[in-house]
Amino acid sequence: MSNKKSSLLTQMAVKKFNRRTLLKGAVAGGALATTPFFIRDSLASSGEVNVFAWGDYIKDNISDAFEKKTGIKINLSTFGSNEELQSKLKASGGKGFDLVFPSVDTRPEFDEGNLLAEIDESKVKVDQIEPAVWRSSLKLGAARRGKRFLVPYDWGTEGMTYDSSVHGFKPGELSYGHMWEDGLDGKVAGRQKSLVITLAIYLDSIGKVSSNRGMDIYKSEADMRRVLDGCLEFMKPHKKNIGAFWNNATEATSAFTDSGCTIGQTWDTTGIKLHNDVDKKWIYTSPKEGALGWMDTMAIPSGATNVDQAYELMNFLMTPEIGGMFANNTGYNSAAVGSAAHLTDASKAAFKIAYPEGAIDNLWWWPMSTPWFSNVRQEYVEKMTAL
């Protein structure tokens, strides 16, 4: 995504997402109410598969169902950030795990050392995956030199959560700019690496720092520094608004429940869990500038030893019943065809709040990482923290 044409192609591709193809999965306080009819004869020999996944991705109801169906045991380890996953695979040379779950835009980070294996599409039940997601993933980072290394698993957003008893926003009114208003000392939560992006998007929308809706950050290192310098300059007098920075779901939740924050950026599942499990006053929704859209994928490390079992698990996770179970477990959107039929009423209601009319078409999808992006962003994250 190093030029305007590439970014426009990406945005056109991802606009194929819509309510008909991808219904929102949200936390409903447990698994599906009915037992899915997916228990059949084993499709793979007994064995094991070593999985490294985001902390909430493979719950017991999913791993138990997989073992019951196939006889394959999941040995699960978890991570809390893409950086943690990258570090682990780099240290091991791609060995130790059979299936991992990187975000699609981070694939270039695994290229050095050839840490991921090319996907054998003949072993993937592609018809189980939403066609729009399958196609769009290629432009977002799933392929390298025409070869696929990542298989879409789910998607979600990072928008805003707020206390509706404190902030009375009307539909379509909420803006990233509301986090930087006067009178919010210590009341704002956010993740530094995302705040530098949404500040760029917001400042471009009001004409203060031109950035082509933030996409200039990916145009060149010089452009990235120009835009982020403008963001830091804007933030200086408003840094006092930050009550808590967060880097994972636990910290994000704590920012609102323990640190006194009443508004801020969060992942969709954080805000929806606060609404469903803590207090209905918490509302998660997309700001008018567009929520940040992400897609997570499944990949097989180059040093995997249980490859057949990894493909078996990959295909199992993309069945409609398990896609729905995953969505209800986590609050994320499964990329499995037919998963919407297995969502709870609470999941569907949360989707409508999170994505009001036009919000999906307005999502800002994370582009594929550029050679300079990660290091420069970390540099500005440190500068932001030190303001």
N, C-alpha and C positions, 0 to 999 in steps of 0.2 A: 504493500500500500504506500509506495513512495511517491506517487504523483496523484494529481487530481482525478485523472481518468480511472485509475485503479480504485480509488475510494468511492467514486460514483458507481462503478460496477458492483462493488461490495454492497453499497446501500440499496441498489436496485434488486440485487439478489435476495437480500434478507427481508425486503418488503413483502416477499411471498408468504411470510408468516402471517397468519390471520386466525381469527377465532374459530373458523371452521376446521383448520388443520391442527391447531395447537391450543387446547383448552388448559387453563391454569390449574395446576395441582397445588393445594394448600393444606397446611396442617389441620387435621381434624381430630387431633387428640388420640390417635391410635391407628390400627390397621383397618382394612376394609371390613365392613359390617358383615359381609357374606364370604363364604369360602369359595375361592375361584376354582374353576374346573380345569386345572392345568396339570393335575397329578396323573402321569401316564407312565408307561413302561420306560425304563432307562434308555436314553439315547447315547450314552457314553459309558465306557467301562468305569468301574470304581477307581478312585484315586484321590488326588488332591489338587488344589490350585491355590497359588500364593498371590494374594490380592493386596494392593496398596491403594487405598481409596480415601476420598474426603470423609471426615469423621461421621457424617450422618447418612452416608450413601447405602451401606450394606447393613441394614438392621437384621435382627434375629429372625423376623418373619420371612425375610427374603432368603437368608442363608439356609434356614431350616427347610424351606420349600425346595431349594435347589438340591440339597443333599438327599431329600426324600425322593425327588424325581430321578436323579442321576446316580446317586451313590457317591458323588464327588464331594469331598469336604473342602470348605473354604477356610484357608488360613489367612485371617484378616489382620492387616496393619493399617493404621490411619495417619493422615497428614492434615495440616491445617492451612497450607498455602502452596501455590505452585512452586515457589522457591524451595520449599522443603522437599517436594517431590524431585525437582531438578537436582538438588544437592545430593540426595540419596542415590539417584541413578548414576550421577557423575562419579561419585565416590566408589561405586561398585562396578563401574564399567557396563552398566545395563543388566547386571545379574541380580538375582535374589527374588525377583517377582515375575509373575506370569501375566498379570493384567493390572494396568494402572489407569488413572483417570485425569489426564491433563486438560487444562482449558485450551480450546482450539487455537487461540492466538499465540500461545506460548510454544508451539511446535519448533520454531527455529532454535529455541534454547536447548533442544535435544539433538540438534544436528551434529554438533561437534562431538566426536567420539562415536557417532552412529548409535545412539542409545536406544532407538526404537526400531522395530522390525517392520518391513513393508507388510501391509495387510493383504492377505490372500482373500480376495473378494469372493472366490468360489466357496469359501467356508463361512461366509457371512450371509444370513438371511436378510438380504437387502430389502425385500418386500415388506419386512416388519417395521422398517424405519420410514418416518414421514419423508416423502420425496423432496419437499422443499428444503428440509433440514439437510438431507443427504447431499443435495446439489450445492446449497449455500455454504456448507462446511468447507468445500474445496477452496473457495475464494477467501474464506476467513482463516485458513492456515492448515487444513487437514492434509494437503498434498505437498510433496516436494519433488520438483522436476518431473511432474506428471504422474507420480506414484503416490498412492494413498497410504498414510501412516496412522490416521486417526479415524475412528468410527463415532458418529454423533451418539450421545447418550441422553443429554438433557439440556435445557436452557433456562435462564432466569434473568433477573435484573437487579441492579443496584439503583434504587430510587430514594425516596425520602419517607421517613416515619415521623409522625408528630402526635402530640397530646392534643386531642380535639377539644378537651375541656379548657385548654389554654389558648390554642390557636384556632380561630374560626375561619378557616379557608373555605371559599366557595369552589365548586367543581371547576377544574381547569385553571385555577388561580395560583396554585402552589408553584413556587419558583426556587431554584437553587439560590437565588439572591436573598431569599428570606432568612437564610442562615447567617447572613452578614449584616443584618440590620442592627441599629442601636437598641440597647435595652435587653440584650440577650447574653449578658456576661455569664460565662460558665454553663450555658444552657444548650450548647450545640455539640453533637457527636459526629464523628466522621473518621474515615480511613484516609491517612495522608496520601497514599498513592492514587486514590480516586478523587480526592479533593482538588488536586492539582489539575485534573482533567475537567471536572465539572466547573471549576472556576474559569478555565479557558473557554468552555462552551458558553457559560453565562456572560462573560465579559465580551465575547464575540456577539452575542445576541443583543447587547445594549450598545454596541459600537465603541467600546472602550479599548479593546485589544483585538485586532483583526486576526482571525485564525481559521477561517473556512469551517466554522463549527467544530473547532478543535483539531481538524484533520491536518493542519500545518505542522502539528507536533510530529507527524510521521513523514513529513516532506523532506526534511533535512535536519541535521543536528543544530545548525545555526538557527533555523526557524523554530525548533523546539525550545532553544534557550531564549530566543526573543519572546516567545509567547509566555513561557513560565516565569521569566523575569517580570513581565507585566502582571502576572498573577500574584507573585510574591509582593510586589509593590502595593497592589490593591489590598492584600490581606493584612499588611502590617498594622494598620489602625484597628483592625477587627479581630486580631488573633485572640483577644481577651474573651471572645464569644465561645471559644472552644472549651468545653467542660471535660471532654474525654476523647482521646484518640483510640481507635480499635483496630485490631488486625485479624480477628477471627469472630465467629458467631457468638461465642461465650462473652467476649469482651464487648461486642456490640450490644447485646442484651443488657449487660451490667451497666452500660453507659446510661440507660434509661431507668432501670430499676434501682440502681444503687448510687449513681453519680449525679442525679438530679437533672439530667438533660431532658428537654421537652421537644426538641426537634433535631433532625440530622439525617445524614445519609446512612442507609442500611441496605443489606441484601433483602430481597423480598421475603424470604422465609423468616428473617428476624422480626420484621414488622408484623407479619401475619401471625407468628407465634405469640407476640406480645398481645395482639388483639384477641386471639382465641384462648390463650392460656393464662393471661395475666389480667387484662382489663380492656373492655371494649372501647375505651377512650383512645387507645393507640390505633392509629390509622397508617397503613402503608399505601402509597400511591405513586404514580409517575409524575414528576414535575413537568411543567409545560415545555421546558427546553428539551425534554426527552430523557428517560431513564437509560442508564448504561446497560446494554445487553451483553450477556456472556453465553457461551456455549461450552459445555464440558463434553469430553469424549472418552472413548475407551481405546487403549493402545497396548500393544504387546512389546515389552522390552526386548532388545536384541539378544539378551542372555537368558531368556525364558526357557525353562526346562519342561513345563507342562503345557505345551502349546495347544494340543487338541482340547484339553480341559478348559483352557482360556477361551477358545472359540465357543465351546459349549456354554460357558457362563455368559459370554457376550450375547449369544442368541437368546438365551433364557431371559436375560434382563430386558430384552426388547419385545417380549410377548405382551399383549394388551393387558392381561391381568396383573403381571408383575410391574408393568409400566404404571398402572393405576395405583398399585400398592406403594411403589416408590414415591409417587407424587403425593399420596396421602401421608406417607411417613415424613416427608421432608418439606413440602411446600414448593418444590421446584416443578418444572414442566417436563414430563417425559417426552422423548422423541419417538416413542413407540406408537405405531398406528393403532388406533382403537382404544388407547389408554383412557381417553376422556369418558368412555362409557363406564369406567370403574371408579370414577371420582365421587366423593361424597358431596352432598348439597353444600356443606360449609366450604369445600374446596372451590366449587363453582361460584359461590357468592364472593369469596375473597378475590377471585380473578376479576370480577366485574369492578370491584373497588380499586384494585391495583392497576387495572388497564382500562380507564374510561375511553369513550369513543375517540378513535384516532391515535391512541397512545402506542399501539403496536407498530403502526406505520412510522411513528416518530422516534422509535428506539435508536439509540446511538450504540452501534455494535463495536466492541473492541476489535480494531484491525489487527492483522498479524504483526508481531513484533518486528522492529527494524534493528539493524546491528547496534545502533547507539541508544535505543529507547530505554532499556532496563537500567543501564548505568547512569544515564542522565536523569531519569526519573528519580532514582534513589538519591542522587545528589541533591535534587530539589526537595525531596521528602525530608532530608536532614536539615536543609535550610529552613523549611517551613516549621519544623519542630523547634528549631533554635530561635525563631523570631521573638 
